[in-house]
Amino acid sequence: MSALPLFEEPQLRALCDILGHTEHGLKGHEIGELLRACGIDDPEPSNTKRHRLFEALRARQEQDQCGNNVAAFIQTVMSPFRFHKNPERFGDLQEQLNYVLAFAGFVLTDDGQLHQRPVARSLSEAQNRAVRLRRMLQDRGVHPDVLRFCQAELLQDNYFHAVFEATKSVADKIRQQTGLTKDGSPLVDEAFGLGQSGIPLLAFNTLQTETERSEHTGLMNLLKGLFGTFRNTTAHAPRIKWVISEQDALDMLSLTSLLHRRLDAAIRTP
């Protein structure tokens, strides 16, 4: 890897303030373990977490005369596997770090990797949209599989691509659960259709009563509506002509969240 530019002191302090935050950041023992894993000395282990981190990373990049080991430390901290039990925490840290990293010429993506970008001179409208949308969806308690589509890269023009990708994720989950390969309404029919046997491949409930069968059919229709109203239409329309408001995006992503939760609880029949 080529030498990365040094992180400026205010940028490094801000990153360490996030990673060493008392409530949401790393724990003391985690800091020691992660610094050792990255081969970075820990000169002030008894200092407060944020100052401990700052002194360790500042000294290392001064020694290296480049920001490579600081970047490697951030990537180690943000390895997605470390957050597999708490993906919301990953999203929160990623969001906060990207505010600062934009001014250093980096973006932290969902795979926990840093990528160089043009240095930001001001926070872009897309970043503001991403933060606002994520916060409003978190207030609604939406499914974690939906939150990961609230990225600045997906909101550069409007909310189109975030909703489009979230909708695609619903079909992907059905395919993973069933092994089917179709898409849209044909996929829903094959996965959830009752057919002559009255037993679908995937069931939303036990289907023992008329009420349960009605609920199952209603959720099937919601899935078809999601694909028919948004996915199928926009697949054939130029993106620039399909403008989605923030309120529409919130409502569509909330519906997608409901369907993700019901799919998580769906039963694969014999």
C-alpha positions in Angstrom: 0.0 0.0 0.0 1.3 3.5 -0.8 1.9 5.9 2.0 -1.3 7.6 3.2 -1.2 11.3 4.3 -0.9 12.0 8.0 -4.1 12.7 9.8 -4.1 16.3 11.1 -4.1 16.7 14.9 -7.7 18.0 15.1 -8.9 15.2 12.9 -7.0 12.6 14.9 -8.3 14.0 18.2 -11.9 14.0 16.9 -11.5 10.3 15.7 -10.1 9.3 19.2 -13.0 11.2 20.9 -15.4 9.0 19.0 -13.6 5.7 19.5 -12.9 6.5 23.2 -16.4 7.9 24.0 -17.3 6.9 27.6 -20.7 5.4 26.6 -20.5 4.3 23.0 -16.8 3.9 22.3 -14.3 1.2 23.0 -13.8 -0.2 26.5 -10.4 0.1 28.2 -9.4 -3.5 27.7 -10.5 -3.4 24.1 -8.2 -0.4 23.4 -5.2 -2.4 24.8 -6.0 -5.5 22.8 -6.6 -3.6 19.5 -3.4 -1.6 19.8 -1.4 -4.7 20.4 -3.1 -6.5 17.5 -2.0 -3.6 15.3 1.5 -3.4 16.6 1.0 0.1 18.1 2.7 1.0 21.4 0.4 2.1 24.3 2.5 4.8 26.0 -0.3 6.1 28.4 -2.4 3.1 29.4 -3.6 4.8 32.6 -4.9 7.9 30.8 -8.5 8.5 29.8 -9.6 6.4 26.8 -9.7 9.2 24.3 -6.3 10.7 25.4 -4.8 7.2 25.6 -5.8 6.5 22.0 -4.7 9.9 20.7 -1.2 9.6 22.2 -0.8 6.1 20.9 -1.9 6.9 17.3 -0.2 10.3 17.3 3.2 8.8 18.3 2.8 6.0 15.7 2.1 8.2 12.8 4.9 10.6 13.8 7.2 7.6 13.8 5.9 6.3 10.4 5.5 9.8 8.8 2.3 8.5 7.2 -1.2 7.7 8.3 -1.2 4.0 7.3 -1.2 2.5 10.8 -3.9 4.9 12.0 -6.0 3.8 9.1 -5.2 0.1 9.8 -6.3 0.6 13.5 -9.6 2.2 12.4 -10.2 -0.7 10.1 -9.4 -3.3 12.8 -11.7 -1.5 15.3 -14.5 -1.4 12.6 -14.2 -5.0 11.4 -17.9 -6.0 10.9 -17.5 -9.3 12.7 -16.8 -7.4 16.0 -20.3 -6.0 15.8 -22.2 -9.2 14.7 -24.2 -9.1 17.9 -24.9 -5.4 17.8 -25.0 -4.1 14.2 -26.7 -0.8 15.3 -23.5 0.1 17.2 -21.5 -0.4 14.0 -23.8 1.9 12.1 -23.6 4.6 14.8 -19.8 4.6 15.0 -19.5 4.4 11.2 -21.8 7.5 10.9 -19.8 9.5 13.4 -16.4 8.5 12.0 -17.4 9.3 8.5 -18.2 12.9 9.5 -14.5 13.4 10.5 -13.0 11.1 7.9 -14.6 13.1 5.1 -12.3 16.0 6.0 -9.3 13.7 5.9 -10.2 12.4 2.5 -11.6 9.0 3.5 -14.9 7.1 3.8 -15.5 4.1 5.9 -17.8 1.6 4.0 -20.0 -1.2 5.4 -17.2 -3.7 5.0 -15.2 -1.8 7.6 -12.6 -0.7 5.0 -11.3 2.9 4.5 -11.3 4.3 0.9 -9.7 7.5 -0.2 -12.1 10.2 -1.4 -11.6 13.9 -2.4 -11.2 15.9 0.8 -14.4 17.5 1.9 -14.5 21.2 2.5 -18.0 21.1 3.9 -20.4 18.4 4.8 -22.3 17.5 1.7 -26.1 17.5 1.4 -25.9 13.7 0.8 -24.1 13.2 4.1 -26.7 15.3 5.9 -29.5 13.3 4.3 -27.9 10.0 5.3 -27.5 11.0 8.9 -31.0 12.5 9.2 -32.6 9.5 7.5 -30.8 7.0 9.7 -31.7 8.8 12.9 -35.4 9.0 11.9 -35.4 5.3 11.0 -33.7 4.4 14.3 -36.4 6.3 16.2 -38.9 4.1 14.4 -37.0 1.0 15.4 -36.5 -0.3 11.9 -34.8 -3.6 11.1 -30.9 -3.5 11.0 -31.0 -4.8 7.4 -32.7 -1.6 6.4 -30.4 0.8 8.2 -27.4 -0.2 6.2 -28.8 1.4 3.1 -28.8 4.9 4.7 -25.4 5.8 3.2 -24.4 9.1 1.6 -23.3 7.3 -1.5 -26.9 6.0 -2.0 -28.4 9.4 -1.4 -26.4 11.7 -3.7 -29.3 12.6 -6.0 -32.3 11.7 -3.9 -33.7 8.8 -1.9 -34.1 6.6 -4.9 -31.2 4.3 -4.6 -31.5 3.7 -0.8 -35.1 2.5 -1.2 -34.2 0.6 -4.4 -31.4 -1.3 -2.7 -33.5 -2.0 0.5 -36.3 -3.4 -1.7 -33.8 -5.7 -3.4 -32.6 -6.9 0.0 -36.1 -8.3 0.7 -36.0 -10.5 -2.5 -32.5 -11.5 -1.6 -33.6 -12.7 1.9 -36.5 -14.8 0.3 -34.0 -16.4 -2.1 -31.6 -17.2 0.8 -34.4 -18.8 2.8 -35.8 -20.9 0.0 -33.0 -21.5 -2.5 -35.3 -20.1 -5.3 -33.9 -18.0 -8.1 -36.8 -15.9 -9.3 -37.5 -12.3 -8.6 -40.4 -10.0 -7.8 -44.0 -11.3 -7.8 -43.1 -14.7 -9.4 -40.6 -15.3 -6.5 -43.3 -14.4 -3.9 -45.9 -16.7 -5.6 -43.4 -19.6 -5.6 -42.2 -19.0 -2.0 -45.5 -18.2 -0.3 -48.3 -19.4 -2.6 -50.7 -21.9 -1.0 -51.4 -23.8 -4.2 -53.5 -27.0 -4.3 -51.9 -28.4 -1.2 -52.5 -25.4 0.9 -48.9 -25.6 2.2 -46.4 -22.9 1.0 -42.6 -23.2 0.9 -42.4 -20.5 3.5 -45.2 -19.7 5.9 -45.7 -16.5 8.0 -47.6 -18.4 10.6 -49.1 -21.9 11.3 -52.0 -21.4 8.8 -54.3 -23.3 11.2 -57.1 -20.8 11.1 -58.9 -18.6 8.5 -57.4 -15.5 10.3 -53.9 -16.9 9.9 -54.4 -17.8 6.3 -55.7 -14.3 5.6 -52.7 -12.8 7.3 -50.3 -14.9 5.3 -52.1 -13.9 2.1 -52.0 -10.2 3.1 -48.3 -10.3 3.7 -47.8 -11.9 0.3 -49.7 -9.1 -1.2 -47.6 -6.5 0.7 -44.5 -8.1 -0.8 -46.0 -8.0 -4.3 -47.0 -4.4 -3.7 -43.5 -3.5 -2.7 -42.0 -5.0 -5.8 -44.8 -3.8 -8.1 -45.0 -0.2 -6.8 -41.3 0.5 -6.6 -38.9 -2.2 -7.8 -40.5 -3.3 -11.1 -41.4 0.3 -12.1 -38.0 1.8 -11.4 -36.1 -1.0 -13.0 -37.4 0.3 -16.4 -37.4 4.1 -15.6 -34.4 6.4 -15.8 -33.3 7.2 -12.2 -33.3 10.9 -12.8 -37.1 10.8 -13.5 -38.0 8.9 -10.3 -37.9 11.4 -7.4 -38.7 10.1 -4.0 -39.3 12.5 -1.1 -37.9 12.0 2.4 -41.3 11.2 3.8 -41.9 8.6 1.0 -38.5 7.1 1.7 -39.2 6.8 5.4 -42.6 5.1 4.8 -41.2 2.8 2.1 -38.2 1.8 4.3 -40.5 1.3 7.3 -42.6 -1.1 5.2 -39.4 -2.9 4.1 -38.5 -3.2 7.8 -41.8 -4.8 8.6 -41.3 -7.4 5.8 -37.8 -8.1 6.9 -39.0 -8.9 10.5 -41.8 -11.1 9.2 -39.4 -12.9 6.9 -37.0 -13.5 9.8 -39.8 -15.3 11.6 -41.1 -17.1 8.6 -41.1 -20.9 8.8 -39.7 -23.2 6.1 -42.2 -26.0 5.7 -41.2 -29.7 5.0 
